[in-house]
Amino acid sequence: MTRPDILFSVNCLIQLQEKPTVATWIGLKRILRYLKGTKNFKLVYKKLHNPNFNIDLYVDVDWASDTIDRKSVSGYVLMFCNCPILWCCKSKTAYLFLPQKLK
């Protein structure tokens, strides 16, 4: 994924690709229209003249919130001087481990 601005939307559509509905197609068309309108947008990185710079990491996890498949979604964005340099969004099956009673 090379567009962090559509990361969440694409991840939502991926979950619905097996049985797409009319709403799924509407969402896909909306993303495609957005991409067409922003095709000239780009990330700009400039040479730092100031030795003081900041690195920020934003992380979010949504544990088993999908009521259909109970998958967890996690993601992060690593920012360098307010520009994203690394990002990821993943969906995984949530597991619940319950301790068994000892006999």
C-alpha positions in Angstrom: 0.0 0.0 0.0 1.5 3.3 -1.1 -1.2 5.6 0.0 -1.6 6.0 3.7 -4.7 8.3 3.2 -6.8 5.4 1.9 -5.3 2.6 4.1 -8.4 2.3 6.4 -10.9 2.4 3.6 -9.2 -0.2 1.5 -8.8 -2.5 4.5 -12.6 -2.2 5.1 -13.3 -3.1 1.5 -10.9 -6.1 1.6 -13.0 -7.6 4.3 -16.1 -7.5 2.1 -14.5 -8.8 -1.2 -15.7 -12.3 -0.9 -19.4 -11.3 -1.0 -19.6 -7.8 -2.3 -22.8 -5.9 -2.0 -24.1 -2.7 -3.7 -22.7 -0.7 -0.8 -19.3 -2.3 -1.4 -19.3 -1.3 -5.0 -20.3 2.3 -4.1 -17.4 2.4 -1.6 -15.0 1.1 -4.2 -16.2 3.7 -6.7 -15.8 6.4 -4.1 -12.2 5.4 -3.4 -11.4 5.3 -7.2 -12.9 8.8 -7.6 -10.8 10.0 -4.7 -7.7 8.5 -6.3 -8.4 10.1 -9.6 -8.8 13.5 -8.0 -5.6 13.2 -5.9 -3.3 11.5 -8.4 -1.0 14.5 -8.5 -0.6 14.5 -4.7 2.7 13.4 -3.3 4.7 13.2 -0.1 7.4 15.8 0.0 10.6 15.3 1.9 13.0 18.1 2.3 16.6 18.3 3.5 16.8 19.3 7.1 18.8 22.4 7.9 17.9 22.2 11.6 19.5 19.5 13.6 16.4 19.3 15.8 14.0 16.8 14.3 11.1 14.7 15.7 10.1 11.1 15.2 6.6 10.2 16.1 4.9 6.8 16.1 1.1 6.4 16.1 -0.4 3.0 16.9 -4.0 1.8 17.1 -5.5 -1.6 17.8 -9.1 -2.6 17.5 -9.5 -6.0 19.2 -12.1 -8.3 17.6 -14.6 -5.5 16.8 -15.7 -7.0 13.5 -19.0 -8.7 14.5 -18.8 -11.0 11.4 -15.5 -12.6 11.7 -14.1 -11.3 15.1 -10.9 -10.2 13.5 -8.7 -7.6 15.1 -7.3 -4.7 13.2 -4.0 -3.0 14.1 -2.0 -0.3 12.4 0.8 2.2 12.8 2.3 5.2 11.1 5.9 6.3 11.7 6.4 10.0 11.1 9.7 11.8 10.6 9.4 15.6 10.8 5.7 15.4 10.3 6.0 13.3 7.2 4.9 9.6 7.1 7.8 7.3 6.2 6.4 3.9 7.2 2.8 2.7 7.7 1.0 -0.6 8.0 -2.5 -1.9 8.7 -3.2 -5.6 9.4 -6.2 -7.7 10.2 -5.8 -10.9 12.3 -8.0 -13.4 13.9 -8.4 -12.8 17.6 -7.8 -15.6 20.0 -9.1 -15.9 23.5 -7.1 -18.2 25.8 -9.0 -19.3 28.8 -7.2 -21.1 31.6 -8.4 -24.6 32.1 -9.3 -25.8 35.6 -6.7 -27.9 37.2 -7.8 -31.3 38.5 
